[in-house]
């Protein structure tokens, strides 16, 4: 039986609150100044004096991002439907919290570059970013999370096929993807589509 999306959203917020310190530790380990977006950042837990802007994906953007992903469930269609409802409930709650805390909220539809808008809101000068290093870190986190999931009791009894990773070419605006198995990824296979 599937957990109702409302309960999933509540549980996800509880987990996210516990993960907040891990997020801070991850930030300290990143190779560059970093924009953080993600569900573990809770507006009311942002340290006093820190600057924050909360990016909230539109429902259409969220659907585009999630549809190609593997939904680990015996009913992937229902799992996707419930995930979209859960994510919307959670996103709306985060947006409301952010506004209550005085932080700006930006609706993200995937169609525009947010760097200048974010720099203005956060009152910072954008610095050149090593995009190849950023994508490599992103891919390593995805691979590590999948590896951990595969040894969990929730994982399917079958093997995981190719996984979609971000291209690590470092070219601004590159949205290419690379399909690799986890074994290929951890063996150091080429991670660029170019």
C-alpha angles and dihedrals in degrees: 000000000000120000110242113256092241091058091044090054092050093048091046091055091051091051091045092054090053090048094054094096091049089054090055090050091050091051091055090055097052119112096232145018104297142213108210122209122165146104097268093069108092117194094221091051096054105116115257110267095023119122120235141172118188118221113207119190117227116240090252092051092048091052092050090051096046104039095075093046126098110256105208098219142104086242106040093175093056091041090055092047092050092044091054092050092045092048092049093050091048094044091051090050093050091048091051091048092048092052091047089053091049097251122139118247124210122196108224119209098164093243102100139050108248100190098099094041091050093045090054094047093046093040095232135130111242112241125207109272127214094231094183091057091045093051091045090054090046092051093047091053091049092049093047091049092050092047090052091047092051091060093047124098090247094062119106119255090239127080123265115248126213116327125215113241130181116259110257096206092115095225112146111248095016109147096172119134133213122212114215136153114240089251090055091046095051091044088061100255117177108283099192128091091207 
